Amino acid sequence: MMKLLISFAGIVLAMAISFATAASLDSNSIRAQAKNFFEPLPKTMPGSEKDTAEKIALGEKLYFETALSVTGTQSCNTCHRLDENRGGVDNVKVSPGAPKGTMGTRNSPTVWNAGFHFVQFWDGRAADLKGQAKGPILNPVEMAMPSEEAAVAAIKKAGYEAEFAKVFGPNSLTYDNIAEAIAAFERTLITQDRFDAFLKGENNFSQEELAGLKAFMDNSCTICHSGPLLGARLYQKAGLMKPYPNQKDQGRFEATRNEVDRMMFKVPSLRNITKTEPYFHDGFTHRLDEAVKIMAEHQLNKNLDAQTTASIVAFLKTLENQRKFKRSTK
């Protein structure tokens, strides 16, 4: 009986020490540390100063317009879903294309906050949202339109000529303006989350979330995932410290043919990461905890224990978008 009491007392003491340690985490000190690496998202995206309500509305309609695919079955939203709170992705490893049997080669990235990224696509082959919007429409394994002229003809047939004239002027239904309108709409897609509120001074984090943020910083995750987006502002080698499991896709090298770009990919943003699985350029895993452990191992040469991993995941959940998208035009 005495041994049981001693054992029980030891457990209680250990729990008390653990609780005291967790409770000692101070929001203000961790916030001060965090401000060395992060900042809130800006309220507007670059280029949005020239966007009108009419241009944005036109872009929204085009974003959901299936006439932009060769089969008339797919739109931008098919792979970058804004409906059903899907996080701006389709949540599959790689996306099926409009032509039957075709599949994309990389995981579809989220469209939320995309206009803040320093380049577009995993390999950076487009400089901005407008350049990105032009790509999938003509890609033979995506929307597969045979030419810019075919895309323009399809949109003209769908009855958009008057709207383009209203937004851009007479005879303005061009491929360039289709992309510009879509980009204007995408520049409105800015997430809102609890982390920004925390950075601005609100004490809205639990002890586990504070522990996760501290672990994220202390384990050097900020080397790549920093700034307003917690990423999306540099290229990094997938498998910096230990080779990434999938070597088939050589990343930016596929676009540049430059040897220094082998296995280099744009570092993804971690904003709304809980809604954008599966993770990595190849959709390697649907599990966020596994993704955290893989990155720690292959990028930082660290084997995170279960508690540290769970805490980091708890922090990443504070980045979940609280803004629900609702279509304004149909």
KAPE-V157774 format. One line per field, one symbol per residue. psi: psi as a letter, one per 20 degrees, with the letter a starting at -180 (. if undefined). burial: b if it has 16 or more other C-alpha atoms within 10 Angstrom, else e. A space follows every 50 residues. Layout:
BEGIN
psi=???
burial=???
END
This chain:
BEGIN
psi=ghhggggghggggghgggghggiippgghhggghiihrqqqqhqqpiihj prhhgggghgghhjoiiiqhikiqrhighmpirkljjjrikrgqqqrgpp iqqriqpoqqipjhiiqhrqrhjkiqhahghghhghhipijdhkphrhhh gghhhghikighhghhgirqljnrhghghggghgghiinprprhghhghj ipmjqrhhhghggghgghjkhihhnaahilakjrqqpolghppqhojgoj chhhhhkphijpjpqppqqjpkhijkqrqrhjlhqiphhhgghgggghhi lpoprhggghggggghhijppjoppppiq.
burial=eeeeeeeeeeeeeeeeeeeeeeeebebeebbeebeeebbbbeeebeebee beebbbbbbbbbbbbbbbbbeeebbbbbbbbbeeebbbbbbbbbbbbbbe eeebebbbbbbbbbbbbbbbbbbbbbebbbbbbbbbbbbbbbbbbeeeeb bbbbbbeeebbebbeebbeeebbbbebbbbbbbbbbbbbbbbbbbbebbe eeeebebbbbbbbbbbbeeebbebbbbbbbbbbbbbbbbbeeebeeeeeb bbbbeeeeeebbbbbbbbbbbbbbbbbbbbbbbbebebbebbbbbbbbbb eeebeeebbbbbbbbbbbbbbeeeeeeeee
END
